[in-house]
Amino acid sequence: MSDIDWSQVPAAIWRRYRQGLRPVTQPDPVKWEDLQGIDAQKERLAHNTERFLRGLPANHALLWGARGTGKSSLVKALLNRYRDQGLRVIEVDKDDLINLPEIVDSIRERPERFILYCDDLSFGVGEAGYKPLKSVLEGSIELPPENVRLYVTSNRRHLMPEYMRDNESATMVDGEIHPGEAVEEQVSLSDRFGLWLSFYPFSQETYLAAVDALFPEVADREQLHREALQFALARGGRSGRTAQQFFRSCAGENGY
């Protein structure tokens, strides 16, 4: 495990081949105020994180929903907003979750507050890779560290695939529905996250507001909106990511 000066380094990434943490000296500069159309999610995640930074009880967070709607960007912006208050982020890939206990052991006694961040997390049928998460979420024979919280993004609400046939195994007992084992397994993992934040595809109004925020100096809004909507149509959906891609495709050209 590499030694990192956490008083100076805001983030790190676990690298499996070197079996250690690599410091991130140039984190993604996305700003909190740049994220459009997800104000409710921002407010709830900020409230949870601020409680965590103050040493108050705080939840692990699951950010789930449609692709490109700002889940990952929100965690990155969180680091930029709170790094001067002692927040640190460690990114761990799904395939490296087995190393979570070692990572947690290395930071357990640190004064900083750590978010373990896993992006685009999901598990297939029969995968057991989620088991190391449980020791971080709820502890084992040892209490989980109070200076560590897990923030996860996923396209799946329960982190696992859901099939219609799973519901067919439900039983009725004394007038109450009891889910089958497959459903219980799906819910048992996501249930350990106390904060769920849902992200949905942008409405046209929200999408255009995001575009406007990226092009504050453009005078011809009608033309800008027309081209932005055509771009989104070609991309197959409206989202914050689509707005960013539109910006990168035409900023600095044609009066933009």
C-alpha positions in Angstrom: 0.0 0.0 0.0 1.6 3.3 -1.1 2.1 6.0 1.4 0.1 9.1 0.6 0.3 12.5 2.2 -3.4 13.0 2.7 -2.9 16.5 4.1 -1.9 17.5 0.6 -3.5 15.0 -1.8 -7.3 15.3 -2.3 -7.9 11.9 -3.9 -6.5 8.6 -5.0 -7.2 5.7 -7.3 -6.6 2.0 -6.5 -4.3 0.4 -9.0 -4.5 -3.4 -9.0 -1.3 -4.1 -10.7 0.8 -2.1 -8.3 -1.5 -3.2 -5.4 -1.6 0.3 -4.1 -3.2 3.8 -4.2 -2.0 6.3 -6.8 -2.4 9.9 -5.7 -4.6 12.1 -7.9 -2.9 15.5 -8.1 -5.2 16.9 -10.8 -8.8 16.0 -10.1 -11.6 16.7 -12.5 -12.3 20.4 -12.1 -16.1 20.1 -12.5 -17.8 22.7 -10.3 -20.8 22.3 -8.1 -22.6 25.2 -9.7 -22.0 23.8 -13.2 -24.3 20.9 -12.6 -27.8 21.7 -13.9 -31.2 20.0 -13.5 -30.3 18.0 -10.4 -30.8 20.5 -7.7 -32.7 18.2 -5.4 -30.1 15.5 -5.6 -27.3 18.1 -5.0 -29.0 19.4 -1.9 -29.6 16.0 -0.3 -26.0 14.7 -1.0 -24.5 18.0 0.3 -26.5 17.7 3.5 -25.4 14.1 4.1 -21.8 15.0 3.3 -21.8 18.0 5.5 -23.1 15.9 8.4 -20.3 13.4 7.7 -17.7 16.2 7.7 -19.0 17.5 11.1 -18.7 14.1 12.7 -22.4 13.6 12.8 -24.2 10.3 11.8 -24.3 10.1 7.9 -25.4 7.6 5.4 -23.7 5.7 2.6 -25.1 6.9 -0.7 -26.4 5.1 -3.8 -26.8 7.3 -6.8 -28.8 5.4 -9.4 -30.7 6.1 -12.6 -30.4 7.0 -16.3 -27.0 7.3 -17.9 -25.4 10.8 -18.4 -27.6 12.5 -15.8 -24.8 13.7 -13.6 -24.3 10.9 -11.0 -20.5 10.7 -11.4 -20.1 14.4 -12.0 -21.9 15.1 -8.7 -19.3 13.0 -6.7 -16.4 14.8 -8.5 -18.0 18.2 -7.8 -18.4 17.2 -4.2 -14.7 16.7 -3.8 -14.0 20.1 -5.3 -16.5 21.7 -3.0 -15.4 20.2 0.3 -11.8 19.2 -0.1 -10.7 22.2 2.0 -12.9 21.0 4.8 -11.0 17.7 4.9 -13.0 15.6 2.4 -11.0 13.0 0.5 -12.1 10.6 -2.2 -10.7 7.1 -3.1 -11.9 5.6 -6.3 -12.1 1.8 -6.5 -13.1 -0.2 -9.6 -15.7 -2.9 -9.2 -13.2 -5.6 -9.9 -11.0 -4.3 -7.1 -13.6 -4.3 -4.3 -11.9 -7.3 -2.8 -9.2 -4.9 -1.7 -11.6 -2.7 0.2 -10.6 -4.1 3.7 -7.0 -3.3 3.1 -7.8 0.2 1.8 -10.0 0.9 4.8 -7.3 -0.3 7.2 -4.8 2.2 5.7 -7.1 5.2 6.4 -9.0 4.1 9.5 -7.0 6.3 11.9 -6.6 9.3 9.7 -8.2 12.7 10.7 -9.6 13.3 7.2 -13.0 12.1 6.1 -13.0 9.6 3.2 -15.5 8.7 0.6 -14.9 5.4 -1.1 -16.3 5.9 -4.6 -17.2 3.2 -7.0 -18.6 4.3 -10.4 -21.1 2.4 -12.5 -21.4 -0.5 -10.1 -23.6 -3.5 -10.8 -23.4 -7.2 -10.3 -24.5 -10.1 -12.5 -26.4 -13.2 -11.4 -24.1 -15.3 -9.2 -21.4 -12.7 -8.7 -20.1 -12.6 -5.2 -18.0 -9.4 -5.6 -20.4 -7.4 -3.5 -19.4 -9.3 -0.3 -16.4 -7.0 0.6 -18.9 -4.1 0.5 -20.7 -5.4 3.5 -17.8 -5.0 5.8 -17.6 -1.4 4.9 -21.3 -0.8 5.0 -22.0 -2.6 8.3 -18.8 -3.9 9.7 -17.9 -7.4 10.7 -16.5 -8.4 14.1 -14.9 -4.9 14.0 -17.1 -1.8 13.7 -16.9 0.0 10.4 -14.7 3.2 10.5 -16.6 6.4 11.3 -14.4 8.4 8.9 -15.3 6.4 5.8 -18.5 6.4 3.8 -19.3 4.6 0.5 -20.8 6.6 -2.4 -21.8 4.4 -5.4 -23.3 5.2 -8.8 -25.2 2.7 -10.8 -27.8 2.3 -13.6 -29.6 -0.3 -11.5 -31.7 0.6 -8.5 -30.7 -2.6 -6.6 -27.2 -3.0 -8.2 -28.3 -6.4 -9.5 -30.4 -7.5 -12.5 -34.2 -7.8 -11.9 -36.2 -10.4 -13.8 -39.9 -10.9 -14.0 -39.5 -14.6 -13.0 -38.0 -13.5 -9.7 -41.4 -12.1 -8.7 -43.0 -15.4 -9.5 -41.3 -17.0 -6.5 -43.1 -14.7 -4.0 -45.5 -16.3 -1.6 -48.6 -15.2 0.2 -48.7 -15.9 4.0 -51.6 -14.7 6.1 -52.5 -12.1 3.5 -49.0 -10.7 3.3 -46.6 -11.0 0.3 -43.2 -12.4 1.0 -40.6 -11.9 -1.7 -38.6 -14.8 -3.0 -35.0 -15.4 -2.3 -33.8 -13.8 -5.5 -35.6 -10.6 -4.7 -34.4 -10.6 -1.1 -30.8 -10.9 -2.3 -31.3 -8.0 -4.8 -32.7 -5.7 -2.1 -30.4 -6.8 0.7 -27.4 -5.0 -0.8 -29.0 -1.8 -1.9 -30.9 -1.6 1.4 -27.6 -1.0 3.2 -27.3 2.4 1.6 -29.2 4.8 3.8 -29.4 7.5 1.1 -30.9 6.8 -2.3 -30.7 9.5 -5.0 -32.7 8.8 -8.2 -31.7 10.4 -11.5 -34.0 10.5 -14.6 -33.6 11.6 -18.2 -33.9 15.4 -18.6 -37.1 17.0 -19.8 -36.7 19.3 -22.8 -36.9 22.3 -20.5 -34.2 21.0 -18.2 -31.9 20.1 -21.1 -32.2 23.5 -22.6 -31.5 25.1 -19.3 -28.3 23.1 -19.1 -27.3 24.2 -22.6 -28.0 27.8 -21.7 -25.7 27.6 -18.7 -22.9 26.4 -21.0 -23.5 29.2 -23.5 -24.2 32.3 -21.4 -23.0 34.8 -24.0 -25.0 33.5 -27.0 -27.7 36.0 -28.1 -29.7 33.9 -30.5 -31.3 31.5 -28.1 -33.8 30.2 -30.6 -31.1 29.0 -33.0 -29.0 27.6 -30.1 -31.9 25.6 -28.8 -32.8 24.3 -32.2 -29.3 23.0 -32.8 -29.1 21.6 -29.3 -32.3 19.7 -29.7 -31.2 18.3 -33.0 -28.0 17.2 -31.4 -29.9 15.4 -28.6 -32.2 13.7 -31.1 -29.2 12.3 -32.9 -27.6 11.2 -29.7 -30.9 9.4 -28.7 -31.6 11.2 -25.4 -31.4 14.4 -23.4 -29.1 14.6 -20.4 -26.4 16.7 -18.8 -23.8 14.6 -20.6 -25.5 15.4 -24.0 -25.4 19.1 -23.2 -21.7 18.9 -22.4 -21.1 17.0 -25.7 -23.0 19.6 -27.6 -20.9 22.3 -26.0 -17.7 20.5 -26.9 -18.8 20.0 -30.5 -19.6 23.6 -31.4 -18.3 26.0 -28.7 -16.1 28.7 -30.4 -17.8 28.2 -33.8 -20.7 29.9 -35.6 -21.0 32.6 -33.1 -21.0 30.2 -30.1 
